[in-house]
Amino acid sequence: MSTHILFEPYKLNDTLTLNNRILMAPLTRCMAGPGLVPTDAMEAYYARRADAGLIITEATIIRNDAQGYPNTPGIFTPEQIEGWSRVVNRVHQAGGKIFLQLWHCGRIAHSHFTGTQPVAPSAIAAEGTVPRMRELTYETPHALTEDEIAQLVQDYAQAAANAVAEAGFDGVEIHAANGYLLDQFLHHSTNQREDRYGGSPENMGRVVLEVVDAIVQRVGADRTGIRLSPGAYFNLEGDARDRAVFDALLPEIEARNLAYLHLGIFDDSMTFDYLDGRASDYLRKHYKGTLVGVGGYTAESAAEAIEAGRFDLVAIGRPFIANPDYITRVKKGEPVKDYEEAMLADLV
């Protein structure tokens, strides 16, 4: 299978054209320094991968109570903004484009990092322990009040402005996937509210649309992407009623003309009964804008999927850790190194 289609330029919108269709997926590396500030090693790490059509950074917390993993960077203090600015400058100097992924862990956050009780749509604890710190058990979160949700929406918008207007990012990706805070509003197992943010499909999607609208007002729809997980598979349980939430949400997202919609999943061979198959195929059926596929694709299988119209762009994750020169290797038809967990200790 030819991979030629992967290296065609792709016009996201009138503001942004990508050099190729390969995105570097967000990869939680836990690389930040004291104060959750990006480091010199992070500058080198991202700059080495600047030939991706678009880099999506590791998930970056929007405020102090959002943290659920050690050493994850933030975008809410002057020092963090300045650190990210250095990263962005290096990527731009290398000819790349880069979006910051905006993150709040919700009930997956932990007071060990934040000093405060986690927050979530409902007071339902996640099962299990914190990755990389297995001695920490997840805590019962505080259910956000409507006033607190209004503040959360503004904090997302401010984080987006910090990223684009201050740090110089080309745009932001709203992380509303993978069982974190915004995704917790979209699934029945984690959202048992009875107010305007729960109960009906329209209510359950409301906070995501409020966040989208607030961010678009600050940085523009052309510089805003979103990641969604219609199939629950990580940090929460699936429910057949979840489909109706996404059936209602996706037309609203499409109407906002965002830069792209990015599937959140680790393995796109997974199927979900209530989605009638793969999550990527469900999104393609219900969303006509630019769609980013992800989840275990090789260059060859991604090219085949794009040729077939299953999605428009592909996000590559672990192979980018193993191969900083992934784009060059694929272009030349050279083999790529296999990812190994030990590589996580090597920042660049």
N, C-alpha and C positions, 0 to 999 in steps of 0.2 A: 504494500500500500504506500503510495507516494505521500510524503508529508508536506508537499509544496504549499497547500492551502494554509498551513500554519504560519507561513512567513509572508503572507500578503498583509499589507497595511489594512487597518480596520478603523473606520470612522465611527467613534462613539456618538459624536454630535458635532455641532459647529465649533465647539471649543477644543475638543480633544480628538486627535487621531493617533492610534497606536501603531507602532512600527511592525508589530506582528500580533498574532492571535493568542499568544501564550502569556498567561499571567503567572506570576509567582504567588502562590497561595499564602494566606496568612499562616504563620507557623509559630506557635507559642514556644519561645526558646528560653524565657526566663533569664535574659541577658542584661537587664538594667542594673545600674549601679546604685549607690546610696541615694536616697530620695527618689528612687524609681526614675532616675535620669538616664537617658541613652548615653552609651559609652563610645569611646574611640573604636573599640572592636566592632560595635554595631555599625558605625560609619563604614568601616571596611567591608563588613558582611553584606550590607545592602548594595554598596557601590560595585562590588564584584559581580552582582547579578542584574546590573542596570540594563542589560540588553534584552531582558524580558519586555514584552509589549507594555506591561504594567506590573509594578510591584504593589502588592497589598501587604502592608506591614503586619507584623505580629499584633494580636489584639492588644489595645491600649486603653487603660482605664480612664474614665471620664471624671472621676472624683474619688476622694479617699475611701469611701465605704464600698467601692466597687471591686476591691482586690480579693482574689481567691487562690492565687498561685504566688510562689515566691519570685521576687525580682522581675515582675512584669512592669513595663514602663507606663508612665502616666502622661497626660496632656493637660494638666490643670494647674501647674505651678510655673512661674517664670523660668526656673531652671530646667524643667522638663521640656518646655517649649523651645528654649535655646538649644538643648541637646538634640531635639528632633530637627531643628533648623539646620544644624551641622550635617545630619544624615541626609536631609533633602538636598542640600547644596552639593554634596558629594555625588548623589545619584544624578542630579541635573547636569553636573559637570561631565559625567560619563554618558550623557545623552539619554538618560532614562526618565520615566514618569513613575510617580509613586502616590498612592492613596494611603491614608491612615485609617485603620479599622478601629471604630469607636466601640467600647466594651464596658458593660456593667455585668458582673457575674450574678447579681441577685442572690438567691439562696445558696449559690455555690461559692459566694464570698465567705470569709471567716474572720471572726473578731481577733484572731491571732495577728492578722496583718493590719486590721483597720481600727481596732480598739472599740468597735461598736457592733451591735447586733446586726446581722444581715437583714436585708429587706427583700420583699418578694410580693407578688400579687396576693398570695394567701399564706397563712402561717402554717405551712407544710414543709417539714424538713426533707432534704434529700437523703437518700440512703448512702452509706459508705464513708470514705475518708478522703482527705485532700491529696491529690496527686503530688508526688515528690515529698510529701510530709504526712505519711500514713498514720502518724500518731494523733493527727487532728481529725476528729469526727465532725461531720456537718452538723450545724446548729439549727434550731427552729427559728425561722426568720420572723421579723415583724411585718405584718401586712400593711402595705403602704396606704395612707389615707389619700383622698382625692387632692388635698392641698399638697401633699408630698409628691404625688404624681405630677402635678403642675410644675413643681420645682425641678423634678427629674427631667421633664421635657426641656426646660430652660437650660439645665446643666448639659444635656446633650448638645443643644444648639451652641452654647458657649464653647464647648470642647471642639466642635466643628470649626467655629470661627478661630479658635486658637490654632488649629491645625492649618487652615488655609490662609487666613489673613496674616497670622503671626509667624508660623513656622514655614510657610511657603509650599505646603503640599499641593499637588494637582487636584486633590479632591479627598473625600472621605467615604468609607464604607460603613454603614450602620450594621452592627452585628446583632441581628435579631434571629439568631439561629442557635443550634447545638445546645439547647437547654439552659441558656443564660437568661438574664432578666427579661428582655423584651420577648424572647421566645416563651418564657414562662407564662406570659399573658395569653399566648395563642393556643395553649393546650389545656384540656380539661383536667388533667391530672395535677396541674399546678395552679390553675385559676378556678377557684370556687367562689368568686365574688358574686354579690347580688346587687351591685350598684351599676353605674354607667360604664364600668370597665369589665363586666363579667355577665355571664348568663347567656346572652345571645351571640351569634357569630359577629355581628356588627359591633357589639360592645367589646368583645374580646380583642378585636383588632384595633380598637380606637386609639390606644396609647401608641402603637406603632405608627399610625398615620399622624398623630399629633407630633411625634418625634420627627418624622419625615418632613412635615410641613414647616416645623420650626427651623430645621436645618436648612431646608431649601430657601427659606426666607433669608438666612444669614449667608449662605455660600453659593446658592443656585442649584437648580435641578441637574444642570450639566456637570456639576462637580460632586454629585451625590449618588452613590450606589447603595445597595442593600443586600444583605445575606439572610435567607430564610430556609428553614427546615420543616417543610410540610409533613414529612415523615418523622415522628418522634423516635429517636434511637439512642440518645445520649443525654444523661442527666435527668431524664423524665420518662414517663410511660406513655405509650400511644393510646388513643381512644378513637373509635370510629367516628365520633362526633367532631373530631378535629378537622375533618375534611371540609365541613361546612364553613369553618372559620376561614380557611384559606380560599375556598370558593368565593367568599365575600370579599376577602382582602385583596386578592390579586388584581381584579379589575380596577380597584382604587389605586393600587401601586402603579399599574400600567398607565392610568390617566395622568399621573404626575410626571411622566416623561423623564424618569431618572436615567443616569448614565448606563446602568445595567442592573440586572437581578442576578445574584450569585447563589447557587445552591449550596446549602450547608450539609455535607455528608462526608463520611470517611471512605465509603465504598459504594459506588453507584450501581453495583450489581445487586444490592439489597432491594427487595420488593416489599410493598406494603399493601395489604388487602384493601384497606379503605382508600388507597390512591389508585387502585387497579394496576399496580405494577411499580415501576421505578419512579422515584421522586422527580428525576429529571424529565421523564416523559410527561408526568402530570404537569410540571411547570410549563413545558413547551406547549401543551394543549391549552393552557389557561393564560399564557402571557406571550404577547407578540413582540415585545421589545427585545433589546439585547440580553441574551441569556448566557451565563457563564456556567459551564459544566465542570464537575470536579468529582474525584473519588476513585483513585486507582487507575487512571488512564495513562497509557503510554503515548508517546508521540503518534504512533501508528493508529492506535484505537481512537485517539482524539481526532485525528484527521478524518478517519472514517465516519465518526459521529457528526462532525461538522459538515462533511460532504452530504450526509444524509439529512441535514437540517435539524438534528436533535438539539443542538445548541450552537452558539455563534463563536464563543471563545472558550478556552479551556484553562483552568487553574491547575498548576502542577505544584505539588507539595514536597514530599520527602526527596524525590530525585533532585530538587534544587539544593537541598542540604548536602547531598552526596556529591553534587556536580555544580559548583559555582559557574562552570562554563557549559551548562546544559544546552543553551541555545546553539552555541557553536558546535557542540557534539552532534546534536540532532541535524543541524544544517548539513554537516559533512558526512552524515551517515555513520558516525563513529559510535561504538558501544558506550552506554552510560554505566557508571559505577552503581552497584546496588547499595541502597540505604542500609545502614547498620545503626543500632541504637547508640553504640559507642561514639558515633559522630556527633552526638549532641554535646559532647564535651569540647568540641572544636568549634569556636565561634565563627570562623571564617571559611 
